[in-house]
Amino acid sequence: MSGRTAVTLFSGGRGGAGIARGLLRTPGVDLTLVINGYDNGRSTGALRRYLPGMLGPSDFRKNLLVHLDDRDPRQAALRSVLEHRLTAGAEELAALAHAISSPSSPARTADAPDPVALRSVLEHRLTAGKEELADTIGGPASPSTRTTNAPDPAALPPSARTASALDPAALSPQARAAIGRDLAAFLRWVDSHPDGLDLTECALGNLVFAGAYLRLGEDFNAAVRACARTFESPLGLVNVTGGENAFLVALKQDGRLLADEADIVAPQDAAAITDLFLLREPLTFERRAELAARPVQEVRRILADLRATVSLNPEAGDAIRNADLLLYGPGTPHSSLLPSYLTPGVADAIAESRAAAKVFVVNTRDDHDVQGLSAPELVGRTLAYLGDPGNERGTVTHVLSHRAPDAPGVPSDVVAGGVWAGARWVTADLADADRPGVHCGPRTVRALMEIADEAALTRTP
């Protein structure tokens, strides 16, 4: 292919990270990731319950990591903001308060940040609530949020004194201003809504997203754009929908309900997931018990009546239609990928896409939600959710699968013939030897670019 190549990748949180990183390092590639915000597990679920109307930020936060190189102190610092979780409790809070209240102790210039200190600030997760968050932002906190009985850090045990090495002053002025602004917005909300969220184990990066969401008028897609700027992302990071809140549930073949996204990604038996629904509200425990007692056909009807109305984000539609190479990435299918394809307008945008190659990248091994499914069955799920079960619209032009015994199976006739449902089937060694279950970025990207080049050359004018 000549000139610049626009690549659009449907992705989740980490499943496609190796491929995304490889594409970013490929000269001439402009990459856009299309992601959904239905993550509802652990601290993300708690944050969504605390801020009604907000989608889950975790998968967006994870994809802000793909361009960061820890060998660069500035980028290592940004990674730290996104990833750290606060766990050390009151002693850590006291040490943080001391470090932040003594900005003269670390003698560093703004243009030479300490990467370890910056990583600590960026990644830290709250354990002691809004007081710790107020201190973490930097500068004097209001009397209502500053702790008044913090112990003398000199009297703390060594583990807590280590935490006091965190140095918010090491942040670059731009990063500190942007992160502080959004954490301050979140803190104002916490001040006026003091109950309902345990900040223990919350990722600081998720709180930056939450603050941006509040600051920007509860506009989730605007928050995604703002955080992409804050963390200097060179890729297009796009929510698949217009930002409407929705909650993911699934039905299994035997009629059992997986009542939220966390259940869908958790270890489970091999009974197939047959239905996905995006609901307006999360299912209460009472509603779950009620549905469990009903016949599956009735449960399916009730869930259909509770469906949320979502729309295609125009940015996502443009990225799909204007792609030269369109990728259905790897990941947990029933949480990260198939729900995105439920978005009205996605299938039409794919049909209208100028991409000569629309490539399904098969996972390198089974996931909990698709145990035992063959590679063609996985592709078939995507085609069904996109309303093209027979691939008559050319929704998938190529399939790229890993060659290994533990990878989803490929029938011998497909391997021999190199074609399935009208799509060309390519098999190669794609796994990262050092990280089981992960695609090797360079090898996978090389195979994808060869497919794209061939498709462009053979395309009928």
Disulfide bonds with the S-S distance in Angstrom:
none
